[in-house]
Amino acid sequence: MAAANNSLASAENEIRKCMKCGNCRAVCPVFGETGTESGVARGKIRLAEAIINNELEVNPEIAKRLDLCLACKACATNCPSGVRFDHIILAAREEIAKNRQHSLEELAKPWKSPLLFKITSNRKIFHSLLRVAAKTQKPLVKGQPVMRHLPLGLSELTSYRSLPVISDLPFRDIIKNYRQEIPVLKGKLIFFSGCAIDFAYPEVGVSLVKVLNRRGYEVLFPQSQACCGTPLRYMGDINPVKKMACENIRAVENMLREEKAVGVITACPTCTGAWVHDYPNLFKGESEWLKRIEYIEEKMVEFTRFVAANQPCEQDKNRESNEIKPKLRLTYHDSCHMKRHLGIFNEPREILKGLAGAEYIEMPKADACCGCGGSFSLKFPEVSAGILGKKLSNIKKTEADVVVTGCPGCLMQIKGGLDKAGQKTRAMHIAEVIAGIEEDDGNPGE
Amino acid sequence: MDKKILTQLNTILGKNNVQTTFEDLICYSYDATAGETGCLPEAVVTPENSQAVVELVKLANEYKIPLYPRGAGTNLSGGTIPVHGGIVVSFAKMNKILEINIENLTATVQPGVVIQSLNEAVMPHGLFYPPDPGTVATATMGGSVAECAGGLRGLKYGVTKHYIMGLEVVVPNGDIIRVGGKTVKNVTGYDLTKLFTGSEGTLGIITEITVRLAPAPEARRSMMAVFGSLDDAAHTITGIIKNKVIPATLEIMDNTTIRMVEEYARVGLPVDAEAVLLIEVDGITEVIEKEAQLVLDVCKKNNAQKIQIAETDSERDKLWAARRAALPALSRVKSTTILEDATVPRSQIPAMIRAVKEISLKHNLIIGTFGHAGDGNLHPTILCDARDEEEMNRVKLAVDDIFRTAIELGGTLSGEHGIGSAKADYLEWELGSAGISVMTKIKEALDPNGIMNPGKFI
């Protein structure tokens, strides 16, 4: 084997484990759409080998094929040889990012490449742009709660799902003036929200605050928190990600210390994964930073895990006697990051099954990917749409009133897809469902 | 690839069904066979119907271009690896179930249908398609017919060739023929259905398959028995059959496999046991109760050290987890896993397992043997490193010894994986030059230009 480039060298052991058995074909959502070898882990591993062996130069053709992966880890979970394909695909993308030649398509449509996403690494500019977009989107939104049609070259972005409107008031603004009502104060929690909840779904943040308040916790929001860095990380552009990690570590540890908070809550499994898996890797060998990350991670808990361990003492039993009202039918979608990256899938179900006035129905293939994959849905809208279609059809089979998820990315994809397809089921983040049911009227309205 | 030919391919198949980009071709230069490196094909095509295949074959025959039909590429004998440039013919787009006929207990499918998909479609009707190679969730019907795939249910239910009633095949001169059909009995002419089944793509390209379905068993009972002596396990196997019980599955794992499985999956197997048997009976509830009791008695009579009977579905799954873990457990020991398929008559199983043990010591290799004890189809699995040339030389010698032993014991080179390119060299040991001559004549008669999957067993 020719001298391995640094990034792929780290994944060589994983690549070598691959027996080429093809088991990944049985579970890969992308392969389910394309039917091609390069669409599945086995083929991509061969391509990664080809880069290592200098059988080919990094070029737009190979970049495109290695981009065509949701990093959903269905393959890794199903692999009899234990190949951690997620390590391979990220290493390969890092190698490609070093020599990235942008195809004509990427130059014409910047949302398909790291070019546009580089903006996330500069918090002030990124957030300013989002605020501007919140104002300028109004003609495109036409008074609807979601964006259903984007003009001209952007139309493919809403061809199969509507997009959320960027909120006039992001969560970071709302929390400043929000009056938190805490019956008995047990402690303070720091909330790392991530961009999606902050700017597209602030109502999820508000619901989270209500749920945590009810359990005796005040929620604090470090204003200097930035994007967790996952979009750039998954595109192989890791240099800015380290800088973003530093910003986030500083933002959280400062408030953690000053306020003597008892924990750090996350409600986006992608952001959680960044903290738990990516940040330690970025600072490998740097013991100072690793200590600081550990200080935060010891206190970091994902929202559903926290709620499952902190159920309120008195359940609302009086609602149980309300037999006349039909039970709210709930089903749950496992986000790939939540289940396969973080291992959280029992707690959300426990919570939902215990909710008063609700009936829980398990969806077929609840843990199949929704097709979002963050930037994947922008780069490969047709494949994303196909995968989403299968998810929507499984949701339909449950005849649920609400499909619940713990991930804002999945929320965006599924909510948008249900809207476009005209299906009656509503999509909600688990925080919204709990908050809504625990509210007096017991009905999580939109 | 020649521009003129490429243009014709685009016309016959449609431009979006012809791939010639290096990055695509490289992904079709291998299959699941360990240690077999193929070359790049010149193109990969995805025909959408039989007529496209007909035109393709005519073109290939005219210009003498090799064709490599391919399903999921999960075979273990190099059957789908391109060897002389040529065109890989992928059936990814011919993947529809055309008909399920409950009255006649048949189903008709295109070659790209995944085996499990067929089973999922017929299950609601209380039927099933018995052949169950380990790759049911990925392998395609076309591939399983071309390789005559086996599986765990072979002893009771037979293998693929027992279920293929009819085929549509495009033969090398571009003619398309329909052989067999939906009738239970058919003796019209030579049994061409059986000729093409297991022909490994060397005589023609299968474009449609009609299969026989069976009523799905209503109940099943599984058990695992642990033995301190290989002979006791062997006597149990023969004892079960003597009692006229034909289990749906009768699997064996040797000591090496047991130790690796225990290290990897920790399912509670005693690591000094010489053999573990996994037995499942299926059928009508009253019958399987009786059969299960008979099996239990035989195990006890033959000194089974420990017997576990599954009472619930989840207990059954736990028992089978041990067997399912065999290949993954072995494959994690070293970077290359060579899975062989040498098959012997059932009565020779202990002799074969002992011989493999001696071979592993002789050549200083780690070899674990597990497999379908019920039908004698064992999988000696050699754990090695393809980068270690010296070790690979010893592996070649060990494989030679394994094949020689199997044939000497009255067995065969391959029970279910096929010959492909991997075992082509050994064919004469088993068939003799006269046998090879007959096969060669058939091949030359049907495929004079040698375009059908060249470089394989014939």
Interface residues (C-beta under 8 A of the other chain):
Chain A: R16 K17 M19 K20 C21 G22 N23 R25 A26 G35 T36 E37 S38 G43 R46 L47 A50 E55 L56 E61 I62 R65 P80 S81 G82
Chain B: T21 F22 E23 D24 I26 C27 Y28 S29 Y30 D31 A32 T33 A34 T46 A72 G73 T74 A92 K93 N95 V114 Q116 T135 A137 T138 L327 P328 S331 R332 S335 T337
